[in-house]
Amino acid sequence: MHNFKQKIIPNSSTTLEVQLSSDIKNINVDDFLKSYKISNMWKGKFFIKRIIKKIFKYQLITNMNWNNNFWQLITINLISTNLQLDTDDITLQLKNKITKKRFNDIEKYKKILIKKDMGSPLYITGKALNIIGGNAKNNEIFILDGSRRIIASALSNLNPNILLIDSLDRAIE
């Protein structure tokens, strides 16, 4: 399918290689909007739109031009992944370069992930962002929610499923 690199330490070249293996199932958008909890707290269109807006502000550095039909122009898929870290001393790098709270959360999540599913991290494609005024490459992928969970999964040698928001005429194959 598709591979992409996700930076896991800000201002660092340390990345996580994420290989999208296969589609597991298509998720009904209305059901997703009613049930997906961001950071296990907030749910609904407003909060998902809010985290999408952060991609525009911090990564695309452009204004979002919201399209009220956005939810009808996208698809959401549950996709299996294979994760690979690009370095062996990642735990030491994490401990030295991220906040203590974030590091402790990742360590806590590693223990929890062995026992139970914490939900799938949420990503969005550049093509979906371009529907609402983005200037991203169609096949770029951005994380919206679940970065600590995905890092904890990689450190635990787990390959989680992710949720991917894409345009109806899919960019990622």
Backbone as ProteinMPNN parsed JSONL, in Angstrom:
{"seq_chain_A": "MHNFKQKIIPNSSTTLEVQLSSDIKNINVDDFLKSYKISNMWKGKFFIKRIIKKIFKYQLITNMNWNNNFWQLITINLISTNLQLDTDDITLQLKNKITKKRFNDIEKYKKILIKKDMGSPLYITGKALNIIGGNAKNNEIFILDGSRRIIASALSNLNPNILLIDSLDRAIE", "coords_chain_A": {"N_chain_A": [[0.825, -1.188, 0.0], [1.089, 1.86, 1.179], [3.753, 3.854, 2.442], [4.934, 5.926, 5.096], [6.758, 8.45, 6.899], [6.796, 9.348, 10.272], [7.502, 11.973, 12.368], [8.731, 11.587, 15.609], [9.909, 12.851, 17.652], [9.897, 16.168, 18.389], [11.688, 18.679, 16.52], [13.764, 16.988, 15.73], [15.422, 14.378, 13.922], [14.483, 11.897, 14.303], [12.419, 9.295, 13.44], [9.391, 7.431, 12.859], [8.736, 4.728, 10.91], [5.938, 4.085, 9.114], [4.083, 1.628, 7.742], [1.384, 1.207, 5.739], [-0.591, -1.49, 5.687], [-3.02, -3.037, 4.906], [-6.468, -2.419, 4.043], [-8.892, -2.773, 6.506], [-11.569, -2.297, 7.156], [-14.25, -0.145, 6.051], [-15.354, 2.727, 7.686], [-18.415, 4.008, 8.81], [-19.082, 7.384, 8.378], [-20.833, 9.059, 9.891], [-21.318, 7.438, 12.159], [-18.711, 7.279, 13.11], [-18.195, 9.996, 13.78], [-19.917, 10.286, 15.922], [-18.918, 8.497, 17.774], [-16.046, 8.406, 18.019], [-13.512, 9.185, 20.273], [-11.491, 11.828, 21.135], [-8.35, 11.764, 22.482], [-9.48, 10.208, 24.411], [-11.49, 11.712, 25.59], [-13.052, 13.896, 24.37], [-15.669, 14.115, 21.968], [-17.136, 14.243, 18.685], [-18.077, 16.369, 15.862], [-17.155, 19.024, 16.162], [-14.814, 18.872, 17.773], [-13.145, 17.22, 16.265], [-12.868, 18.75, 13.972], [-11.498, 20.847, 15.152], [-8.97, 19.687, 15.82], [-8.097, 19.13, 13.264], [-7.787, 21.7, 12.317], [-5.501, 22.458, 13.688], [-3.485, 21.202, 12.249], [-3.4, 22.771, 9.979], [-2.543, 25.18, 11.12], [-0.029, 24.631, 12.396], [1.488, 22.892, 10.772], [0.892, 22.992, 7.965], [0.789, 25.667, 7.718], [-1.121, 27.597, 6.819], [-4.339, 29.046, 6.118], [-7.345, 27.467, 7.091], [-10.053, 26.663, 5.04], [-13.01, 26.046, 5.649], [-15.212, 23.585, 4.427], [-18.537, 23.056, 4.352], [-19.578, 20.699, 3.417], [-17.682, 18.833, 3.92], [-17.743, 16.443, 5.511], [-19.248, 14.77, 3.931], [-17.621, 14.374, 1.811], [-15.525, 12.759, 2.398], [-13.888, 9.677, 3.354], [-13.557, 7.14, 5.825], [-11.263, 4.875, 6.955], [-10.346, 1.821, 8.522], [-7.176, 0.682, 9.006], [-4.605, -1.717, 8.752], [-1.268, -1.785, 10.106], [2.353, -1.764, 9.83], [5.015, -1.128, 11.903], [8.149, 0.576, 12.202], [10.968, 1.581, 13.935], [13.509, 4.028, 13.429], [15.869, 3.939, 14.785], [17.968, 2.546, 17.385], [18.391, 3.43, 19.99], [16.108, 4.679, 20.972], [14.494, 4.992, 23.289], [16.165, 6.298, 25.124], [16.618, 8.673, 23.694], [14.001, 9.684, 23.626], [13.553, 10.082, 26.357], [15.376, 12.124, 26.894], [14.627, 14.223, 25.187], [11.91, 14.882, 25.156], [9.086, 16.079, 27.075], [8.884, 15.282, 30.574], [6.378, 14.419, 31.463], [5.142, 13.607, 29.053], [6.865, 11.522, 28.325], [6.456, 9.787, 30.5], [3.748, 9.196, 30.107], [3.904, 7.73, 27.69], [5.376, 5.508, 28.547], [3.538, 4.465, 30.397], [1.427, 3.874, 28.652], [2.617, 1.846, 27.141], [2.547, -0.316, 28.915], [-0.214, -0.604, 29.294], [-1.124, -1.172, 26.687], [-0.328, -3.776, 26.222], [-2.166, -5.232, 27.619], [-4.745, -4.297, 26.883], [-6.829, -2.917, 24.241], [-6.401, 0.38, 23.233], [-7.732, 1.917, 21.48], [-7.738, 3.211, 18.117], [-5.188, 5.185, 16.618], [-5.655, 8.373, 14.974], [-5.483, 9.553, 11.69], [-4.989, 11.763, 8.854], [-5.215, 12.359, 5.36], [-3.28, 14.278, 2.972], [-4.768, 14.866, 0.717], [-7.393, 14.894, 1.666], [-7.179, 17.075, 3.371], [-6.734, 19.06, 1.504], [-9.228, 19.465, 0.446], [-10.343, 21.288, 2.129], [-8.903, 23.607, 1.833], [-6.171, 23.127, 2.11], [-2.602, 22.888, 1.371], [-1.218, 20.615, 0.798], [0.68, 17.71, -0.259], [-1.003, 15.202, -2.056], [-0.603, 12.52, -1.186], [0.512, 12.744, 1.324], [0.526, 12.147, 4.852], [-0.93, 12.951, 7.936], [-0.828, 13.017, 11.468], [-3.567, 13.137, 13.651], [-4.601, 12.43, 16.162], [-3.412, 10.481, 18.863], [-0.623, 10.141, 19.049], [1.088, 9.45, 21.19], [0.176, 6.887, 21.774], [0.83, 5.534, 19.387], [3.609, 5.668, 19.397], [4.154, 4.282, 21.765], [3.184, 1.791, 20.987], [5.012, 1.131, 18.939], [7.384, 0.978, 20.44], [6.773, -1.233, 21.926], [6.799, -3.208, 20.091], [4.433, -3.661, 18.688], [1.882, -3.694, 16.2], [-0.352, -1.538, 15.481], [-3.786, -0.955, 14.419], [-4.876, 1.747, 12.397], [-6.95, 4.681, 12.066], [-7.902, 6.265, 9.137], [-8.561, 9.249, 7.62], [-9.652, 10.1, 4.489], [-10.033, 11.401, 1.134], [-13.032, 10.923, -0.804], [-12.41, 10.045, -3.416], [-9.956, 8.272, -3.292], [-6.664, 9.051, -2.197], [-4.569, 7.607, -1.181], [-3.232, 4.589, -1.911]], "CA_chain_A": [[0.0, 0.0, 0.0], [1.753, 3.158, 1.258], [4.611, 4.061, 3.613], [5.256, 7.312, 5.418], [7.545, 8.641, 8.112], [6.204, 10.251, 11.25], [8.449, 12.453, 13.371], [8.234, 11.26, 16.94], [10.515, 13.806, 18.574], [9.955, 17.477, 17.723], [13.022, 19.229, 16.251], [14.71, 15.881, 15.652], [15.232, 13.583, 12.711], [14.019, 10.579, 14.702], [11.114, 9.039, 12.85], [8.763, 6.129, 12.892], [8.294, 4.318, 9.57], [4.615, 3.466, 9.188], [3.67, 0.999, 6.491], [-0.029, 0.86, 5.709], [-0.614, -2.831, 5.103], [-4.245, -3.335, 4.161], [-7.738, -1.932, 4.59], [-9.657, -3.777, 7.249], [-12.968, -1.996, 6.867], [-14.659, 1.24, 5.909], [-16.139, 3.154, 8.85], [-19.454, 4.977, 8.507], [-18.639, 8.699, 8.865], [-21.725, 9.522, 10.962], [-21.036, 6.634, 13.354], [-17.391, 7.703, 13.585], [-18.31, 11.306, 14.412], [-20.63, 10.128, 17.183], [-18.268, 7.591, 18.718], [-14.6, 8.551, 18.214], [-13.133, 10.08, 21.361], [-10.155, 12.397, 21.015], [-7.648, 11.621, 23.753], [-10.415, 9.519, 25.289], [-12.285, 12.686, 26.331], [-14.003, 14.685, 23.597], [-16.112, 13.495, 20.719], [-18.023, 15.041, 17.866], [-17.546, 17.118, 14.726], [-16.459, 20.233, 16.603], [-13.477, 18.57, 18.266], [-12.34, 16.703, 15.158], [-12.547, 19.937, 13.166], [-10.505, 21.602, 15.922], [-7.629, 19.102, 15.667], [-7.713, 19.313, 11.86], [-7.337, 23.093, 12.199], [-4.121, 22.529, 14.204], [-2.587, 20.814, 11.153], [-3.26, 23.98, 9.15], [-1.813, 26.216, 11.859], [1.339, 24.286, 12.779], [2.247, 22.132, 9.785], [0.695, 23.524, 6.619], [0.964, 27.119, 7.881], [-2.071, 28.265, 5.942], [-5.669, 29.118, 6.708], [-8.309, 26.452, 6.711], [-11.253, 27.202, 4.421], [-13.902, 24.925, 5.937], [-16.267, 23.251, 3.486], [-19.602, 22.425, 5.138], [-19.824, 19.357, 2.883], [-16.479, 18.024, 4.155], [-18.047, 15.108, 6.047], [-19.798, 13.96, 2.839], [-16.581, 14.242, 0.786], [-14.426, 11.944, 2.903], [-14.099, 8.299, 3.775], [-12.722, 6.785, 6.97], [-10.939, 3.455, 6.873], [-9.501, 1.18, 9.515], [-6.086, 0.119, 8.21], [-3.551, -2.389, 9.514], [0.045, -1.173, 9.892], [3.611, -2.321, 10.324], [5.81, 0.0, 12.392], [9.589, 0.376, 12.369], [11.719, 2.736, 14.423], [14.737, 4.188, 12.65], [17.036, 3.966, 15.666], [17.908, 1.578, 18.482], [18.42, 4.095, 21.296], [14.948, 5.571, 20.962], [14.017, 5.278, 24.643], [17.049, 7.322, 25.677], [16.319, 9.927, 22.986], [12.715, 10.173, 24.117], [13.715, 10.549, 27.74], [16.157, 13.357, 26.909], [14.164, 15.284, 24.291], [10.498, 15.235, 25.318], [8.779, 16.403, 28.467], [8.804, 14.144, 31.488], [4.99, 13.949, 31.457], [4.909, 12.878, 27.809], [7.622, 10.27, 28.419], [5.757, 8.919, 31.458], [2.532, 8.726, 29.436], [4.292, 6.695, 26.733], [5.73, 4.316, 29.341], [2.277, 3.944, 30.933], [0.684, 3.298, 27.532], [3.261, 0.577, 26.775], [2.026, -1.345, 29.829], [-1.647, -0.792, 29.052], [-1.338, -1.758, 25.36], [-0.121, -5.225, 26.29], [-3.352, -5.832, 28.218], [-6.016, -3.946, 26.245], [-6.829, -2.014, 23.098], [-6.674, 1.756, 23.647], [-8.325, 2.629, 20.348], [-6.851, 3.427, 16.976], [-4.778, 6.565, 16.324], [-6.386, 8.986, 13.872], [-4.659, 10.232, 10.702], [-5.702, 12.368, 7.734], [-4.361, 12.505, 4.174], [-3.164, 15.599, 2.377], [-5.87, 15.062, -0.226], [-8.566, 15.293, 2.454], [-6.921, 18.445, 3.84], [-6.84, 19.961, 0.357], [-10.65, 19.759, 0.262], [-10.677, 22.438, 2.975], [-7.956, 24.696, 1.645], [-4.785, 22.764, 2.367], [-1.644, 22.932, 0.269], [-0.4, 19.426, 1.041], [0.738, 16.69, -1.304], [-2.143, 14.293, -1.878], [-0.272, 11.279, -0.478], [1.041, 12.999, 2.661], [-0.352, 11.714, 5.938], [-0.71, 13.718, 9.156], [-1.499, 12.455, 12.636], [-4.48, 14.04, 14.346], [-4.77, 12.004, 17.548], [-2.861, 9.174, 19.205], [0.828, 10.032, 18.837], [1.694, 8.695, 22.3], [-0.2, 5.471, 21.604], [1.559, 4.931, 18.27], [4.995, 5.518, 19.851], [4.15, 3.179, 22.735], [3.029, 0.556, 20.206], [6.291, 0.844, 18.27], [8.349, 0.552, 21.46], [6.342, -2.558, 22.397], [6.794, -4.087, 18.921], [3.058, -3.935, 18.283], [1.475, -3.052, 14.952], [-1.769, -1.205, 15.675], [-4.598, -0.467, 13.313], [-5.108, 3.19, 12.473], [-8.075, 5.236, 11.321], [-7.386, 7.211, 8.156], [-9.531, 10.079, 6.908], [-9.178, 10.324, 3.12], [-11.099, 11.89, 0.263], [-13.793, 9.818, -1.417], [-11.575, 9.505, -4.5], [-8.814, 8.023, -2.415], [-5.307, 9.425, -2.604], [-3.638, 6.588, -0.718], [-3.511, 3.224, -2.385]], "C_chain_A": [[0.87, 1.252, 0.0], [2.6, 3.206, 2.527], [4.76, 5.546, 3.85], [6.044, 7.351, 6.709], [6.846, 9.663, 8.991], [7.29, 10.662, 12.232], [7.894, 12.138, 14.743], [8.86, 12.134, 18.018], [10.584, 15.14, 17.849], [11.397, 17.974, 17.592], [14.095, 18.15, 16.246], [14.444, 15.128, 14.35], [14.729, 12.178, 13.038], [12.591, 10.355, 14.213], [10.665, 7.601, 13.083], [8.299, 5.844, 11.471], [6.984, 3.565, 9.739], [4.272, 2.924, 7.81], [2.201, 0.639, 6.63], [-0.145, -0.462, 4.98], [-1.853, -3.092, 4.275], [-5.453, -2.715, 4.854], [-8.419, -3.08, 5.328], [-11.141, -3.559, 7.0], [-13.164, -0.495, 6.723], [-15.57, 1.562, 7.086], [-17.171, 4.177, 8.386], [-19.091, 6.308, 9.152], [-19.515, 9.19, 10.015], [-21.489, 8.757, 12.259], [-19.701, 7.041, 13.966], [-17.492, 9.019, 14.349], [-19.012, 11.234, 15.764], [-19.824, 9.362, 18.221], [-16.779, 7.828, 18.976], [-14.312, 9.587, 19.298], [-11.691, 10.519, 21.172], [-9.525, 12.391, 22.39], [-8.568, 11.05, 24.829], [-11.293, 10.473, 26.099], [-13.4, 13.307, 25.504], [-14.418, 13.934, 22.351], [-17.045, 14.437, 19.989], [-17.295, 15.826, 16.795], [-16.69, 18.298, 15.168], [-15.017, 19.929, 16.995], [-12.575, 17.992, 17.176], [-11.932, 17.855, 14.242], [-11.45, 20.754, 13.848], [-9.094, 21.012, 15.778], [-7.155, 19.161, 14.217], [-7.156, 20.72, 11.675], [-5.899, 23.258, 12.698], [-3.104, 22.117, 13.139], [-2.341, 22.022, 10.257], [-2.369, 25.007, 9.836], [-0.336, 25.869, 12.037], [2.149, 23.562, 11.711], [2.098, 22.673, 8.365], [0.908, 25.038, 6.577], [0.152, 27.878, 6.828], [-3.416, 28.291, 6.641], [-6.549, 27.997, 6.193], [-9.533, 27.167, 6.141], [-12.306, 26.1, 4.509], [-15.002, 24.791, 4.898], [-17.334, 22.501, 4.277], [-19.964, 21.03, 4.644], [-18.668, 18.397, 3.155], [-16.815, 16.599, 4.579], [-18.67, 14.199, 4.994], [-18.744, 13.682, 1.759], [-15.416, 13.349, 1.206], [-14.875, 10.514, 3.169], [-13.167, 8.043, 4.957], [-12.523, 5.28, 6.936], [-10.085, 3.024, 8.042], [-8.453, 0.404, 8.732], [-5.059, -0.543, 9.126], [-2.195, -1.774, 9.148], [1.171, -2.111, 10.3], [4.465, -1.123, 10.702], [7.27, -0.386, 12.509], [10.215, 1.666, 12.844], [13.034, 2.814, 13.67], [16.006, 4.223, 13.504], [16.861, 2.981, 16.811], [17.813, 2.251, 19.853], [17.252, 5.069, 21.478], [14.478, 5.928, 22.37], [14.863, 6.363, 25.289], [16.797, 8.675, 25.013], [15.005, 10.527, 23.474], [12.856, 10.781, 25.505], [14.418, 11.904, 27.794], [15.523, 14.512, 26.133], [12.683, 15.623, 24.379], [10.235, 15.51, 26.792], [8.648, 15.135, 29.295], [7.385, 13.554, 31.491], [4.7, 13.121, 30.208], [5.623, 11.526, 27.84], [6.916, 9.293, 29.36], [4.461, 8.372, 30.869], [2.851, 7.584, 28.473], [4.632, 5.4, 27.463], [4.473, 3.655, 29.915], [1.479, 3.257, 29.825], [1.286, 1.97, 27.085], [2.707, -0.563, 27.632], [0.559, -1.644, 29.557], [-1.893, -1.517, 27.733], [-1.153, -3.273, 25.338], [-1.394, -5.918, 26.763], [-4.644, -5.524, 27.473], [-5.815, -2.98, 25.082], [-7.211, -0.621, 23.588], [-7.311, 2.567, 22.522], [-7.275, 2.916, 19.288], [-6.474, 4.895, 16.843], [-5.469, 7.055, 15.057], [-5.44, 9.798, 12.995], [-5.553, 10.838, 9.626], [-4.721, 12.535, 6.568], [-4.317, 13.963, 3.72], [-4.314, 15.884, 1.423], [-7.146, 15.473, 0.495], [-8.393, 16.721, 2.971], [-7.078, 19.456, 2.712], [-8.3, 20.308, 0.037], [-11.03, 21.031, 1.025], [-9.563, 23.486, 2.968], [-6.508, 24.39, 1.923], [-3.915, 22.903, 1.133], [-0.678, 21.753, 0.392], [-0.335, 18.552, -0.207], [-0.367, 15.68, -1.013], [-1.817, 13.065, -1.043], [0.397, 11.494, 0.878], [0.021, 12.562, 3.702], [0.061, 12.434, 7.208], [-1.459, 13.055, 10.307], [-2.363, 13.524, 13.29], [-4.562, 13.707, 15.826], [-4.109, 10.643, 17.741], [-1.364, 9.036, 19.044], [1.517, 9.267, 19.966], [1.393, 7.207, 22.177], [0.605, 4.815, 20.501], [3.031, 4.73, 18.643], [5.093, 4.355, 20.832], [4.006, 1.836, 22.014], [4.337, 0.163, 19.542], [7.331, 0.345, 19.27], [8.032, -0.841, 21.998], [6.306, -3.589, 21.278], [5.396, -4.557, 18.546], [2.767, -3.178, 16.99], [-0.012, -2.737, 15.032], [-2.472, -0.9, 14.365], [-4.761, 1.03, 13.506], [-6.385, 3.534, 11.724], [-7.524, 6.306, 10.404], [-8.544, 7.923, 7.467], [-8.921, 10.403, 5.546], [-10.33, 10.888, 2.304], [-11.827, 10.687, -0.337], [-13.062, 9.201, -2.598], [-10.173, 9.364, -3.922], [-7.469, 8.384, -3.016], [-4.331, 8.301, -2.278], [-4.092, 5.229, -1.207], [-2.379, 2.312, -1.996]], "O_chain_A": [[1.343, 1.672, -1.056], [2.21, 2.665, 3.561], [4.717, 6.339, 2.909], [6.009, 6.415, 7.508], [6.371, 10.697, 8.522], [7.926, 9.812, 12.856], [6.721, 12.391, 15.016], [8.398, 12.154, 19.159], [11.244, 15.252, 16.816], [12.228, 17.713, 18.462], [15.212, 18.38, 16.71], [13.369, 15.238, 13.762], [14.567, 11.356, 12.136], [11.68, 11.121, 14.529], [11.439, 6.714, 13.442], [7.551, 6.631, 10.891], [6.924, 2.54, 10.418], [4.184, 3.673, 6.837], [1.815, -0.126, 7.513], [0.166, -0.552, 3.792], [-1.758, -3.342, 3.073], [-5.465, -2.514, 6.068], [-8.503, -4.202, 4.83], [-11.877, -4.492, 6.679], [-12.364, 0.309, 7.201], [-16.446, 0.774, 7.441], [-16.838, 5.107, 7.652], [-18.82, 6.357, 10.352], [-18.995, 9.689, 11.013], [-21.461, 9.351, 13.336], [-19.572, 7.138, 15.186], [-16.94, 9.147, 15.442], [-18.729, 12.036, 16.653], [-20.021, 9.553, 19.421], [-16.289, 7.485, 20.052], [-14.804, 10.714, 19.246], [-10.785, 9.692, 21.063], [-10.079, 12.935, 23.345], [-8.441, 11.377, 26.009], [-11.788, 10.106, 27.165], [-14.567, 13.252, 25.894], [-13.624, 13.209, 21.752], [-17.664, 15.314, 20.59], [-16.07, 15.941, 16.807], [-15.62, 18.539, 14.608], [-14.1, 20.646, 16.595], [-11.371, 18.249, 17.168], [-10.788, 17.924, 13.791], [-10.57, 21.292, 13.176], [-8.127, 21.76, 15.631], [-5.953, 19.233, 13.961], [-6.172, 20.915, 10.962], [-5.161, 24.102, 12.189], [-1.983, 22.626, 13.126], [-1.214, 22.267, 9.828], [-1.531, 25.634, 9.188], [0.523, 26.73, 11.847], [3.379, 23.61, 11.74], [3.088, 22.796, 7.644], [1.175, 25.608, 5.519], [0.682, 28.684, 6.063], [-3.603, 27.619, 7.655], [-6.501, 27.63, 5.019], [-9.992, 28.162, 6.701], [-12.479, 25.318, 3.574], [-15.647, 25.775, 4.534], [-17.065, 21.427, 4.815], [-20.588, 20.259, 5.373], [-18.679, 17.266, 2.671], [-16.232, 15.647, 4.06], [-18.629, 12.977, 5.14], [-18.962, 12.84, 0.888], [-14.442, 13.197, 0.469], [-16.065, 10.199, 3.201], [-12.11, 8.664, 5.067], [-13.484, 4.511, 6.895], [-9.212, 3.761, 8.498], [-8.79, -0.433, 7.894], [-4.692, 0.016, 10.159], [-1.999, -1.305, 8.028], [0.971, -3.099, 11.006], [4.623, -0.199, 9.904], [7.601, -1.517, 12.866], [10.023, 2.721, 12.239], [13.611, 1.787, 13.311], [17.091, 4.506, 12.997], [15.737, 2.624, 17.164], [17.217, 1.694, 20.775], [17.404, 6.142, 22.063], [14.098, 7.073, 22.612], [14.324, 7.26, 25.938], [16.764, 9.703, 25.689], [14.911, 11.733, 23.706], [12.338, 11.863, 25.78], [14.097, 12.737, 28.641], [15.847, 15.67, 26.393], [12.239, 16.571, 23.732], [11.065, 15.206, 27.649], [8.343, 14.061, 28.777], [7.216, 12.335, 31.518], [4.086, 12.057, 30.293], [5.06, 10.51, 27.434], [6.794, 8.108, 29.049], [4.113, 7.215, 31.103], [2.14, 6.579, 28.448], [4.22, 4.319, 27.041], [4.36, 2.429, 29.918], [0.919, 2.181, 30.036], [0.554, 1.063, 26.692], [2.432, -1.649, 27.122], [0.139, -2.801, 29.584], [-2.769, -2.379, 27.655], [-1.76, -3.965, 24.52], [-1.677, -7.048, 26.366], [-5.544, -6.362, 27.419], [-4.78, -2.324, 24.961], [-8.219, -0.454, 24.274], [-7.409, 3.79, 22.622], [-6.073, 2.864, 19.55], [-7.339, 5.765, 16.942], [-5.822, 6.266, 14.181], [-4.685, 10.633, 13.494], [-6.723, 10.476, 9.5], [-3.541, 12.819, 6.775], [-5.195, 14.763, 4.041], [-4.782, 17.019, 1.333], [-7.9, 16.308, -0.005], [-9.354, 17.49, 3.005], [-7.509, 20.586, 2.944], [-8.568, 21.339, -0.579], [-11.93, 21.762, 0.612], [-9.317, 24.159, 3.969], [-5.685, 25.304, 1.97], [-4.405, 23.018, 0.009], [0.517, 21.88, 0.126], [-1.185, 18.645, -1.093], [-0.63, 15.35, 0.144], [-2.658, 12.608, -0.269], [0.81, 10.527, 1.519], [-1.186, 12.601, 3.465], [1.247, 12.524, 7.526], [-2.585, 12.588, 10.138], [-1.939, 14.668, 13.458], [-4.59, 14.611, 16.661], [-4.229, 9.759, 16.893], [-0.867, 7.917, 18.914], [2.448, 8.505, 19.706], [2.253, 6.368, 22.443], [1.025, 3.666, 20.643], [3.636, 3.733, 18.251], [6.008, 3.538, 20.74], [4.643, 0.855, 22.398], [4.729, -1.003, 19.576], [8.07, -0.598, 18.985], [8.924, -1.545, 22.471], [5.841, -4.712, 21.478], [5.199, -5.702, 18.139], [3.36, -2.13, 16.733], [-0.844, -3.577, 14.688], [-1.84, -0.626, 13.345], [-4.783, 1.523, 14.634], [-6.843, 2.782, 10.864], [-6.76, 7.165, 10.842], [-9.388, 7.299, 6.823], [-7.806, 10.919, 5.464], [-11.48, 10.853, 2.742], [-11.297, 9.577, -0.368], [-13.082, 7.983, -2.775], [-9.33, 10.249, -4.064], [-7.172, 8.074, -4.17], [-3.374, 8.072, -3.017], [-5.21, 4.792, -0.934], [-2.415, 1.12, -2.298]]}, "name": "protein", "num_of_chains": 1, "seq": "MHNFKQKIIPNSSTTLEVQLSSDIKNINVDDFLKSYKISNMWKGKFFIKRIIKKIFKYQLITNMNWNNNFWQLITINLISTNLQLDTDDITLQLKNKITKKRFNDIEKYKKILIKKDMGSPLYITGKALNIIGGNAKNNEIFILDGSRRIIASALSNLNPNILLIDSLDRAIE"}
